[in-house]
Amino acid sequence: MRKQLRLRRAKDFARLRQQGQTIRHPLMILSLLPNDLPYNRYGIITSKRLGNAVKRNRTRRLIREAVRLLHDGLKQGYDVVIITRHESVGKPYKVIQEAVYQLFLRVNLVKENK
């Protein structure tokens, strides 16, 4: 994922936590807020409670890849944060991809032609 599309500042994460719309899934949580930019920005949060660094990084990479593939089929102009849950650790890529897609569908971010 390009650096321009990543959320990095703590201020942005805090704004999403306070003002954003939150959707829950058994594997992850998605927070969404309009950002007044012509593109989406994404952030992924993996807690240390998920396990060691290998498990956290693998989960983060799988989610990042699922978001990267969906990016062109999404409505633009939003900040999105995905918070992983313990149940997502060790799941195969297809399960993670489907969970990410379902979350984006539930917040109506998927374009109609996709």
N, CA, C and O atoms as a Tinker XYZ file with bonds, in Angstrom:
   456  protein
     1  N      0.849000   -1.176000    0.000000    73     2
     2  CA     0.000000    0.000000    0.000000    64     1     3
     3  C      0.892000    1.236000    0.000000    63     2     4     5
     4  O      1.863000    1.310000    0.753000    81     3
     5  N      0.560000    2.197000   -0.841000    73     3     6
     6  CA     1.367000    3.411000   -0.935000    64     5     7
     7  C      1.306000    4.198000    0.375000    63     6     8     9
     8  O      0.292000    4.179000    1.072000    81     7
     9  N      2.400000    4.890000    0.702000    73     7    10
    10  CA     2.467000    5.648000    1.954000    64     9    11
    11  C      1.402000    6.733000    2.026000    63    10    12    13
    12  O      0.916000    7.053000    3.111000    81    11
    13  N      1.040000    7.296000    0.890000    73    11    14
    14  CA     0.025000    8.341000    0.854000    64    13    15
    15  C     -1.319000    7.813000    1.377000    63    14    16    17
    16  O     -2.129000    8.586000    1.889000    81    15
    17  N     -1.556000    6.524000    1.252000    73    15    18
    18  CA    -2.833000    5.934000    1.640000    64    17    19
    19  C     -2.844000    5.429000    3.081000    63    18    20    21
    20  O     -3.830000    4.827000    3.506000    81    19
    21  N     -1.782000    5.658000    3.835000    73    19    22
    22  CA    -1.701000    5.150000    5.203000    64    21    23
    23  C     -1.995000    6.241000    6.225000    63    22    24    25
    24  O     -1.558000    7.382000    6.076000    81    23
    25  N     -2.726000    5.883000    7.244000    73    23    26
    26  CA    -2.909000    6.754000    8.400000    64    25    27
    27  C     -1.728000    6.526000    9.323000    63    26    28    29
    28  O     -1.394000    5.381000    9.627000    81    27
    29  N     -1.094000    7.590000    9.772000    73    27    30
    30  CA     0.090000    7.437000   10.604000    64    29    31
    31  C      0.025000    8.236000   11.896000    63    30    32    33
    32  O      0.565000    7.801000   12.913000    81    31
    33  N     -0.622000    9.390000   11.878000    73    31    34
    34  CA    -0.582000   10.275000   13.040000    64    33    35
    35  C     -1.582000    9.836000   14.104000    63    34    36    37
    36  O     -2.706000    9.439000   13.798000    81    35
    37  N     -1.155000    9.915000   15.344000    73    35    38
    38  CA    -2.011000    9.528000   16.476000    64    37    39
    39  C     -3.269000   10.392000   16.522000    63    38    40    41
    40  O     -4.327000    9.936000   16.954000    81    39
    41  N     -3.149000   11.640000   16.074000    73    39    42
    42  CA    -4.292000   12.552000   16.054000    64    41    43
    43  C     -5.402000   12.019000   15.143000    63    42    44    45
    44  O     -6.583000   12.130000   15.472000    81    43
    45  N     -5.026000   11.448000   14.010000    73    43    46
    46  CA    -6.013000   10.893000   13.083000    64    45    47
    47  C     -6.703000    9.661000   13.682000    63    46    48    49
    48  O     -7.915000    9.495000   13.546000    81    47
    49  N     -5.932000    8.809000   14.339000    73    47    50
    50  CA    -6.509000    7.628000   14.975000    64    49    51
    51  C     -7.469000    8.041000   16.099000    63    50    52    53
    52  O     -8.536000    7.447000   16.255000    81    51
    53  N     -7.090000    9.050000   16.873000    73    51    54
    54  CA    -7.938000    9.519000   17.969000    64    53    55
    55  C     -9.236000   10.127000   17.434000    63    54    56    57
    56  O    -10.305000    9.919000   18.007000    81    55
    57  N     -9.138000   10.876000   16.338000    73    55    58
    58  CA   -10.330000   11.477000   15.721000    64    57    59
    59  C    -11.296000   10.394000   15.256000    63    58    60    61
    60  O    -12.507000   10.512000   15.446000    81    59
    61  N    -10.769000    9.355000   14.655000    73    59    62
    62  CA   -11.612000    8.248000   14.216000    64    61    63
    63  C    -12.267000    7.539000   15.389000    63    62    64    65
    64  O    -13.434000    7.153000   15.312000    81    63
    65  N    -11.525000    7.369000   16.470000    73    63    66
    66  CA   -12.064000    6.680000   17.646000    64    65    67
    67  C    -13.222000    7.481000   18.246000    63    66    68    69
    68  O    -14.219000    6.902000   18.676000    81    67
    69  N    -13.093000    8.811000   18.275000    73    67    70
    70  CA   -14.114000    9.647000   18.904000    64    69    71
    71  C    -15.314000    9.906000   17.990000    63    70    72    73
    72  O    -16.459000    9.859000   18.441000    81    71
    73  N    -15.059000   10.178000   16.715000    73    71    74
    74  CA   -16.118000   10.647000   15.832000    64    73    75
    75  C    -16.560000    9.630000   14.790000    63    74    76    77
    76  O    -17.606000    9.811000   14.168000    81    75
    77  N    -15.799000    8.579000   14.587000    73    75    78
    78  CA   -16.059000    7.661000   13.490000    64    77    79
    79  C    -17.204000    6.698000   13.730000    63    78    80    81
    80  O    -17.591000    6.427000   14.867000    81    79
    81  N    -17.733000    6.191000   12.634000    73    79    82
    82  CA   -18.742000    5.142000   12.657000    64    81    83
    83  C    -18.011000    3.813000   12.846000    63    82    84    85
    84  O    -17.014000    3.558000   12.170000    81    83
    85  N    -18.488000    2.975000   13.746000    73    83    86
    86  CA   -17.812000    1.717000   14.064000    64    85    87
    87  C    -18.705000    0.539000   13.717000    63    86    88    89
    88  O    -19.883000    0.503000   14.074000    81    87
    89  N    -18.114000   -0.437000   13.005000    73    87    90
    90  CA   -18.800000   -1.667000   12.628000    64    89    91
    91  C    -17.984000   -2.840000   13.162000    63    90    92    93
    92  O    -16.761000   -2.862000   13.024000    81    91
    93  N    -18.653000   -3.803000   13.765000    73    91    94
    94  CA   -17.957000   -4.957000   14.341000    64    93    95
    95  C    -18.179000   -6.214000   13.511000    63    94    96    97
    96  O    -19.247000   -6.428000   12.937000    81    95
    97  N    -17.148000   -7.029000   13.469000    73    95    98
    98  CA   -17.164000   -8.332000   12.813000    64    97    99
    99  C    -16.464000   -9.282000   13.788000    63    98   100   101
   100  O    -15.643000   -8.823000   14.582000    81    99
   101  N    -16.752000  -10.575000   13.761000    73    99   102
   102  CA   -16.072000  -11.482000   14.701000    64   101   103
   103  C    -14.540000  -11.453000   14.603000    63   102   104   105
   104  O    -13.862000  -11.759000   15.584000    81   103
   105  N    -13.984000  -11.092000   13.441000    73   103   106
   106  CA   -12.531000  -11.093000   13.275000    64   105   107
   107  C    -11.889000   -9.722000   13.434000    63   106   108   109
   108  O    -10.703000   -9.633000   13.751000    81   107
   109  N    -12.650000   -8.652000   13.219000    73   107   110
   110  CA   -12.069000   -7.307000   13.268000    64   109   111
   111  C    -13.148000   -6.252000   13.441000    63   110   112   113
   112  O    -14.342000   -6.532000   13.337000    81   111
   113  N    -12.698000   -5.026000   13.709000    73   111   114
   114  CA   -13.571000   -3.869000   13.880000    64   113   115
   115  C    -13.131000   -2.816000   12.870000    63   114   116   117
   116  O    -11.934000   -2.614000   12.665000    81   115
   117  N    -14.089000   -2.146000   12.238000    73   115   118
   118  CA   -13.777000   -1.104000   11.265000    64   117   119
   119  C    -14.353000    0.216000   11.748000    63   118   120   121
   120  O    -15.520000    0.286000   12.133000    81   119
   121  N    -13.531000    1.270000   11.727000    73   119   122
   122  CA   -13.989000    2.624000   12.024000    64   121   123
   123  C    -13.835000    3.450000   10.757000    63   122   124   125
   124  O    -12.854000    3.303000   10.027000    81   123
   125  N    -14.806000    4.318000   10.498000    73   123   126
   126  CA   -14.867000    5.049000    9.238000    64   125   127
   127  C    -15.261000    6.492000    9.499000    63   126   128   129
   128  O    -16.127000    6.763000   10.331000    81   127
   129  N    -14.623000    7.425000    8.785000    73   127   130
   130  CA   -14.927000    8.846000    8.906000    64   129   131
   131  C    -14.527000    9.554000    7.619000    63   130   132   133
   132  O    -13.434000    9.302000    7.112000    81   131
   133  N    -15.373000   10.439000    7.063000    73   131   134
   134  CA   -14.979000   11.194000    5.862000    64   133   135
   135  C    -13.738000   12.047000    6.141000    63   134   136   137
   136  O    -13.564000   12.545000    7.253000    81   135
   137  N    -12.867000   12.216000    5.121000    73   135   138
   138  CA   -11.611000   12.928000    5.338000    64   137   139
   139  C    -11.401000   14.144000    4.433000    63   138   140   141
   140  O    -10.360000   14.794000    4.532000    81   139
   141  N    -12.348000   14.472000    3.561000    73   139   142
   142  CA   -12.244000   15.642000    2.670000    64   141   143
   143  C    -11.037000   15.573000    1.739000    63   142   144   145
   144  O    -10.528000   16.611000    1.318000    81   143
   145  N    -10.579000   14.389000    1.415000    73   143   146
   146  CA    -9.492000   14.182000    0.468000    64   145   147
   147  C    -10.030000   13.367000   -0.702000    63   146   148   149
   148  O    -11.047000   12.688000   -0.557000    81   147
   149  N     -9.371000   13.418000   -1.858000    73   147   150
   150  CA    -9.868000   12.647000   -3.010000    64   149   151
   151  C     -9.492000   11.165000   -2.964000    63   150   152   153
   152  O     -9.684000   10.451000   -3.949000    81   151
   153  N     -8.965000   10.698000   -1.847000    73   151   154
   154  CA    -8.569000    9.295000   -1.725000    64   153   155
   155  C     -8.814000    8.824000   -0.291000    63   154   156   157
   156  O     -8.984000    9.628000    0.625000    81   155
   157  N     -8.828000    7.529000   -0.127000    73   155   158
   158  CA    -8.984000    6.932000    1.209000    64   157   159
   159  C     -7.621000    6.786000    1.872000    63   158   160   161
   160  O     -6.598000    6.632000    1.204000    81   159
   161  N     -7.632000    6.839000    3.206000    73   159   162
   162  CA    -6.430000    6.521000    3.985000    64   161   163
   163  C     -6.795000    5.393000    4.936000    63   162   164   165
   164  O     -7.899000    5.356000    5.481000    81   163
   165  N     -5.851000    4.467000    5.131000    73   163   166
   166  CA    -6.123000    3.273000    5.914000    64   165   167
   167  C     -5.124000    3.129000    7.053000    63   166   168   169
   168  O     -3.947000    3.462000    6.911000    81   167
   169  N     -5.604000    2.636000    8.169000    73   167   170
   170  CA    -4.753000    2.310000    9.299000    64   169   171
   171  C     -5.153000    0.947000    9.833000    63   170   172   173
   172  O     -6.331000    0.590000    9.830000    81   171
   173  N     -4.171000    0.190000   10.289000    73   171   174
   174  CA    -4.431000   -1.138000   10.840000    64   173   175
   175  C     -3.827000   -1.198000   12.236000    63   174   176   177
   176  O     -2.647000   -0.901000   12.425000    81   175
   177  N     -4.639000   -1.582000   13.206000    73   175   178
   178  CA    -4.175000   -1.667000   14.591000    64   177   179
   179  C     -4.149000   -3.131000   14.997000    63   178   180   181
   180  O     -5.153000   -3.837000   14.895000    81   179
   181  N     -2.980000   -3.580000   15.462000    73   179   182
   182  CA    -2.842000   -4.940000   15.991000    64   181   183
   183  C     -2.267000   -4.824000   17.394000    63   182   184   185
   184  O     -1.148000   -4.345000   17.578000    81   183
   185  N     -3.024000   -5.258000   18.364000    73   183   186
   186  CA    -2.627000   -5.171000   19.762000    64   185   187
   187  C     -1.590000   -6.232000   20.103000    63   186   188   189
   188  O     -1.512000   -7.270000   19.446000    81   187
   189  N     -0.804000   -5.968000   21.124000    73   187   190
   190  CA     0.162000   -6.965000   21.588000    64   189   191
   191  C     -0.529000   -8.184000   22.182000    63   190   192   193
   192  O      0.093000   -9.237000   22.329000    81   191
   193  N     -1.798000   -8.056000   22.524000    73   191   194
   194  CA    -2.543000   -9.189000   23.048000    64   193   195
   195  C     -2.765000  -10.281000   21.994000    63   194   196   197
   196  O     -3.108000  -11.413000   22.335000    81   195
   197  N     -2.570000   -9.939000   20.715000    73   195   198
   198  CA    -2.769000  -10.919000   19.646000    64   197   199
   199  C     -1.695000  -11.994000   19.637000    63   198   200   201
   200  O     -1.915000  -13.094000   19.131000    81   199
   201  N     -0.537000  -11.676000   20.193000    73   199   202
   202  CA     0.555000  -12.642000   20.197000    64   201   203
   203  C      1.875000  -11.954000   19.937000    63   202   204   205
   204  O      1.999000  -10.737000   20.077000    81   203
   205  N      2.857000  -12.748000   19.556000    73   203   206
   206  CA     4.178000  -12.175000   19.318000    64   205   207
   207  C      4.206000  -11.376000   18.010000    63   206   208   209
   208  O      3.212000  -11.320000   17.286000    81   207
   209  N      5.340000  -10.767000   17.722000    73   207   210
   210  CA     5.465000   -9.886000   16.561000    64   209   211
   211  C      5.205000  -10.618000   15.253000    63   210   212   213
   212  O      4.651000  -10.036000   14.321000    81   211
   213  N      5.591000  -11.867000   15.171000    73   211   214
   214  CA     5.375000  -12.639000   13.948000    64   213   215
   215  C      3.881000  -12.763000   13.654000    63   214   216   217
   216  O      3.452000  -12.560000   12.518000    81   215
   217  N      3.103000  -13.089000   14.658000    73   215   218
   218  CA     1.656000  -13.233000   14.476000    64   217   219
   219  C      0.997000  -11.899000   14.139000    63   218   220   221
   220  O      0.146000  -11.824000   13.254000    81   219
   221  N      1.396000  -10.856000   14.849000    73   219   222
   222  CA     0.816000   -9.528000   14.594000    64   221   223
   223  C      1.149000   -9.038000   13.196000    63   222   224   225
   224  O      0.276000   -8.535000   12.488000    81   223
   225  N      2.408000   -9.181000   12.792000    73   223   226
   226  CA     2.820000   -8.698000   11.474000    64   225   227
   227  C      2.168000   -9.496000   10.354000    63   226   228   229
   228  O      1.788000   -8.922000    9.333000    81   227
   229  N      2.031000  -10.803000   10.521000    73   227   230
   230  CA     1.381000  -11.625000    9.494000    64   229   231
   231  C     -0.077000  -11.210000    9.335000    63   230   232   233
   232  O     -0.564000  -11.068000    8.214000    81   231
   233  N     -0.768000  -11.018000   10.441000    73   231   234
   234  CA    -2.168000  -10.588000   10.386000    64   233   235
   235  C     -2.279000   -9.223000    9.714000    63   234   236   237
   236  O     -3.159000   -9.007000    8.880000    81   235
   237  N     -1.394000   -8.313000   10.076000    73   235   238
   238  CA    -1.392000   -6.975000    9.485000    64   237   239
   239  C     -1.133000   -7.032000    7.975000    63   238   240   241
   240  O     -1.774000   -6.314000    7.208000    81   239
   241  N     -0.202000   -7.876000    7.553000    73   239   242
   242  CA     0.101000   -8.005000    6.115000    64   241   243
   243  C     -1.091000   -8.558000    5.339000    63   242   244   245
   244  O     -1.381000   -8.096000    4.235000    81   243
   245  N     -1.777000   -9.537000    5.908000    73   243   246
   246  CA    -2.939000  -10.108000    5.237000    64   245   247
   247  C     -4.052000   -9.069000    5.075000    63   246   248   249
   248  O     -4.670000   -8.977000    4.014000    81   247
   249  N     -4.300000   -8.302000    6.113000    73   247   250
   250  CA    -5.337000   -7.262000    6.044000    64   249   251
   251  C     -4.930000   -6.185000    5.048000    63   250   252   253
   252  O     -5.753000   -5.737000    4.249000    81   251
   253  N     -3.675000   -5.768000    5.088000    73   251   254
   254  CA    -3.193000   -4.740000    4.167000    64   253   255
   255  C     -3.348000   -5.184000    2.712000    63   254   256   257
   256  O     -3.730000   -4.381000    1.861000    81   255
   257  N     -3.057000   -6.446000    2.419000    73   255   258
   258  CA    -3.196000   -6.955000    1.059000    64   257   259
   259  C     -4.662000   -7.000000    0.634000    63   258   260   261
   260  O     -4.980000   -6.665000   -0.507000    81   259
   261  N     -5.550000   -7.405000    1.524000    73   259   262
   262  CA    -6.977000   -7.428000    1.212000    64   261   263
   263  C     -7.492000   -6.016000    0.918000    63   262   264   265
   264  O     -8.275000   -5.820000   -0.011000    81   263
   265  N     -7.053000   -5.042000    1.706000    73   263   266
   266  CA    -7.462000   -3.649000    1.488000    64   265   267
   267  C     -6.871000   -3.123000    0.179000    63   266   268   269
   268  O     -7.550000   -2.418000   -0.568000    81   267
   269  N     -5.627000   -3.457000   -0.096000    73   267   270
   270  CA    -4.969000   -2.999000   -1.337000    64   269   271
   271  C     -5.742000   -3.475000   -2.567000    63   270   272   273
   272  O     -5.938000   -2.708000   -3.509000    81   271
   273  N     -6.177000   -4.725000   -2.563000    73   271   274
   274  CA    -6.912000   -5.264000   -3.707000    64   273   275
   275  C     -8.309000   -4.663000   -3.832000    63   274   276   277
   276  O     -8.835000   -4.560000   -4.940000    81   275
   277  N     -8.912000   -4.269000   -2.726000    73   275   278
   278  CA   -10.250000   -3.672000   -2.753000    64   277   279
   279  C    -10.239000   -2.170000   -3.017000    63   278   280   281
   280  O    -11.271000   -1.604000   -3.377000    81   279
   281  N     -9.107000   -1.523000   -2.846000    73   279   282
   282  CA    -9.023000   -0.055000   -2.871000    64   281   283
   283  C     -9.661000    0.570000   -4.109000    63   282   284   285
   284  O    -10.409000    1.539000   -3.986000    81   283
   285  N     -9.385000    0.043000   -5.281000    73   283   286
   286  CA    -9.927000    0.647000   -6.507000    64   285   287
   287  C    -11.439000    0.487000   -6.624000    63   286   288   289
   288  O    -12.078000    1.254000   -7.344000    81   287
   289  N    -12.018000   -0.477000   -5.944000    73   287   290
   290  CA   -13.460000   -0.701000   -5.996000    64   289   291
   291  C    -14.223000   -0.038000   -4.869000    63   290   292   293
   292  O    -15.405000   -0.319000   -4.671000    81   291
   293  N    -13.554000    0.850000   -4.117000    73   291   294
   294  CA   -14.194000    1.517000   -2.982000    64   293   295
   295  C    -14.474000    2.981000   -3.287000    63   294   296   297
   296  O    -13.770000    3.605000   -4.081000    81   295
   297  N    -15.500000    3.519000   -2.653000    73   295   298
   298  CA   -15.759000    4.953000   -2.710000    64   297   299
   299  C    -14.607000    5.656000   -2.017000    63   298   300   301
   300  O    -14.061000    5.145000   -1.039000    81   299
   301  N    -14.235000    6.826000   -2.519000    73   299   302
   302  CA   -13.063000    7.541000   -2.022000    64   301   303
   303  C    -13.464000    8.697000   -1.108000    63   302   304   305
   304  O    -14.599000    9.172000   -1.150000    81   303
   305  N    -12.514000    9.141000   -0.281000    73   303   306
   306  CA   -12.732000   10.286000    0.597000    64   305   307
   307  C    -12.988000    9.917000    2.049000    63   306   308   309
   308  O    -13.690000   10.642000    2.755000    81   307
   309  N    -12.428000    8.793000    2.510000    73   307   310
   310  CA   -12.662000    8.331000    3.871000    64   309   311
   311  C    -11.354000    7.935000    4.550000    63   310   312   313
   312  O    -10.397000    7.512000    3.904000    81   311
   313  N    -11.344000    8.086000    5.866000    73   311   314
   314  CA   -10.302000    7.488000    6.695000    64   313   315
   315  C    -10.885000    6.209000    7.270000    63   314   316   317
   316  O    -12.001000    6.201000    7.788000    81   315
   317  N    -10.123000    5.135000    7.175000    73   315   318
   318  CA   -10.593000    3.826000    7.624000    64   317   319
   319  C     -9.545000    3.229000    8.555000    63   318   320   321
   320  O     -8.360000    3.194000    8.221000    81   319
   321  N     -9.981000    2.759000    9.724000    73   319   322
   322  CA    -9.088000    2.047000   10.638000    64   321   323
   323  C     -9.681000    0.667000   10.876000    63   322   324   325
   324  O    -10.865000    0.528000   11.184000    81   323
   325  N     -8.839000   -0.350000   10.728000    73   323   326
   326  CA    -9.241000   -1.724000   11.001000    64   325   327
   327  C     -8.484000   -2.191000   12.242000    63   326   328   329
   328  O     -7.254000   -2.170000   12.284000    81   327
   329  N     -9.239000   -2.608000   13.239000    73   327   330
   330  CA    -8.657000   -3.104000   14.490000    64   329   331
   331  C     -8.846000   -4.613000   14.502000    63   330   332   333
   332  O     -9.971000   -5.106000   14.417000    81   331
   333  N     -7.749000   -5.339000   14.606000    73   331   334
   334  CA    -7.835000   -6.796000   14.566000    64   333   335
   335  C     -8.264000   -7.346000   15.923000    63   334   336   337
   336  O     -7.946000   -6.779000   16.968000    81   335
   337  N     -8.976000   -8.438000   15.886000    73   335   338
   338  CA    -9.366000   -9.159000   17.094000    64   337   339
   339  C     -8.556000  -10.443000   17.175000    63   338   340   341
   340  O     -7.994000  -10.901000   16.181000    81   339
   341  N     -8.504000  -11.009000   18.357000    73   339   342
   342  CA    -7.708000  -12.211000   18.584000    64   341   343
   343  C     -8.123000  -13.363000   17.656000    63   342   344   345
   344  O     -7.287000  -14.185000   17.281000    81   343
   345  N     -9.389000  -13.423000   17.291000    73   343   346
   346  CA    -9.881000  -14.500000   16.438000    64   345   347
   347  C     -9.286000  -14.467000   15.034000    63   346   348   349
   348  O     -9.321000  -15.477000   14.331000    81   347
   349  N     -8.741000  -13.329000   14.611000    73   347   350
   350  CA    -8.185000  -13.222000   13.259000    64   349   351
   351  C     -6.781000  -13.808000   13.138000    63   350   352   353
   352  O     -6.308000  -14.041000   12.026000    81   351
   353  N     -6.111000  -14.050000   14.255000    73   351   354
   354  CA    -4.748000  -14.581000   14.235000    64   353   355
   355  C     -4.768000  -16.020000   13.734000    63   354   356   357
   356  O     -5.525000  -16.855000   14.230000    81   355
   357  N     -3.927000  -16.292000   12.745000    73   355   358
   358  CA    -3.799000  -17.641000   12.224000    64   357   359
   359  C     -4.830000  -18.020000   11.178000    63   358   360   361
   360  O     -4.800000  -19.144000   10.675000    81   359
   361  N     -5.730000  -17.130000   10.838000    73   359   362
   362  CA    -6.732000  -17.432000    9.814000    64   361   363
   363  C     -6.089000  -17.360000    8.423000    63   362   364   365
   364  O     -5.160000  -16.581000    8.205000    81   363
   365  N     -6.584000  -18.172000    7.488000    73   363   366
   366  CA    -6.052000  -18.105000    6.118000    64   365   367
   367  C     -6.458000  -16.797000    5.429000    63   366   368   369
   368  O     -7.397000  -16.121000    5.850000    81   367
   369  N     -5.738000  -16.464000    4.373000    73   367   370
   370  CA    -5.951000  -15.200000    3.671000    64   369   371
   371  C     -7.387000  -15.051000    3.176000    63   370   372   373
   372  O     -7.957000  -13.966000    3.288000    81   371
   373  N     -7.978000  -16.090000    2.642000    73   371   374
   374  CA    -9.341000  -15.995000    2.093000    64   373   375
   375  C    -10.354000  -15.594000    3.166000    63   374   376   377
   376  O    -11.289000  -14.845000    2.883000    81   375
   377  N    -10.181000  -16.075000    4.368000    73   375   378
   378  CA   -11.090000  -15.730000    5.468000    64   377   379
   379  C    -10.930000  -14.252000    5.828000    63   378   380   381
   380  O    -11.920000  -13.547000    6.025000    81   379
   381  N     -9.680000  -13.784000    5.912000    73   379   382
   382  CA    -9.406000  -12.370000    6.208000    64   381   383
   383  C     -9.958000  -11.483000    5.095000    63   382   384   385
   384  O    -10.580000  -10.456000    5.365000    81   383
   385  N     -9.730000  -11.880000    3.847000    73   383   386
   386  CA   -10.201000  -11.100000    2.698000    64   385   387
   387  C    -11.725000  -10.979000    2.723000    63   386   388   389
   388  O    -12.261000   -9.894000    2.495000    81   387
   389  N    -12.414000  -12.063000    2.993000    73   387   390
   390  CA   -13.871000  -12.036000    3.042000    64   389   391
   391  C    -14.365000  -11.159000    4.193000    63   390   392   393
   392  O    -15.355000  -10.444000    4.035000    81   391
   393  N    -13.700000  -11.200000    5.340000    73   391   394
   394  CA   -14.096000  -10.369000    6.478000    64   393   395
   395  C    -13.933000   -8.884000    6.152000    63   394   396   397
   396  O    -14.806000   -8.077000    6.473000    81   395
   397  N    -12.821000   -8.527000    5.517000    73   395   398
   398  CA   -12.589000   -7.125000    5.139000    64   397   399
   399  C    -13.652000   -6.680000    4.137000    63   398   400   401
   400  O    -14.207000   -5.588000    4.261000    81   399
   401  N    -13.933000   -7.517000    3.155000    73   399   402
   402  CA   -14.943000   -7.184000    2.154000    64   401   403
   403  C    -16.315000   -6.998000    2.810000    63   402   404   405
   404  O    -17.030000   -6.050000    2.486000    81   403
   405  N    -16.685000   -7.891000    3.726000    73   403   406
   406  CA   -17.974000   -7.785000    4.410000    64   405   407
   407  C    -18.078000   -6.484000    5.211000    63   406   408   409
   408  O    -19.135000   -5.854000    5.239000    81   407
   409  N    -16.989000   -6.086000    5.858000    73   407   410
   410  CA   -17.006000   -4.828000    6.612000    64   409   411
   411  C    -17.215000   -3.638000    5.685000    63   410   412   413
   412  O    -18.005000   -2.745000    5.991000    81   411
   413  N    -16.513000   -3.617000    4.556000    73   411   414
   414  CA   -16.683000   -2.510000    3.611000    64   413   415
   415  C    -18.091000   -2.501000    3.011000    63   414   416   417
   416  O    -18.642000   -1.432000    2.747000    81   415
   417  N    -18.665000   -3.660000    2.798000    73   415   418
   418  CA   -20.053000   -3.730000    2.311000    64   417   419
   419  C    -21.019000   -3.157000    3.342000    63   418   420   421
   420  O    -21.939000   -2.417000    2.993000    81   419
   421  N    -20.809000   -3.496000    4.604000    73   419   422
   422  CA   -21.721000   -3.055000    5.656000    64   421   423
   423  C    -21.712000   -1.546000    5.857000    63   422   424   425
   424  O    -22.724000   -0.973000    6.262000    81   423
   425  N    -20.581000   -0.890000    5.579000    73   423   426
   426  CA   -20.534000    0.576000    5.696000    64   425   427
   427  C    -20.823000    1.251000    4.360000    63   426   428   429
   428  O    -20.667000    2.463000    4.218000    81   427
   429  N    -21.252000    0.441000    3.372000    73   427   430
   430  CA   -21.649000    0.958000    2.053000    64   429   431
   431  C    -20.498000    1.705000    1.365000    63   430   432   433
   432  O    -20.711000    2.771000    0.787000    81   431
   433  N    -19.301000    1.158000    1.426000    73   431   434
   434  CA   -18.147000    1.787000    0.804000    64   433   435
   435  C    -17.783000    1.141000   -0.528000    63   434   436   437
   436  O    -16.969000    1.687000   -1.272000    81   435
   437  N    -18.365000    0.004000   -0.837000    73   435   438
   438  CA   -18.077000   -0.690000   -2.092000    64   437   439
   439  C    -18.888000   -0.035000   -3.196000    63   438   440   441
   440  O    -20.092000    0.178000   -3.054000    81   439
   441  N    -18.207000    0.287000   -4.316000    73   439   442
   442  CA   -18.903000    0.892000   -5.455000    64   441   443
   443  C    -19.908000   -0.087000   -6.013000    63   442   444   445
   444  O    -19.736000   -1.301000   -5.904000    81   443
   445  N    -20.963000    0.446000   -6.615000    73   443   446
   446  CA   -22.072000   -0.368000   -7.123000    64   445   447
   447  C    -21.640000   -1.313000   -8.246000    63   446   448   449
   448  O    -22.149000   -2.430000   -8.339000    81   447
   449  N    -20.722000   -0.885000   -9.088000    73   447   450
   450  CA   -20.344000   -1.699000  -10.259000    64   449   451
   451  C    -19.406000   -2.841000   -9.907000    63   450   452   453
   452  O    -19.051000   -3.623000  -10.790000    81   451
   453  N    -18.984000   -2.972000   -8.636000    73   451   454
   454  CA   -18.054000   -4.046000   -8.245000    64   453   455
   455  C    -18.800000   -5.288000   -7.900000    63   454   456
   456  O    -18.190000   -6.297000   -7.548000    81   455
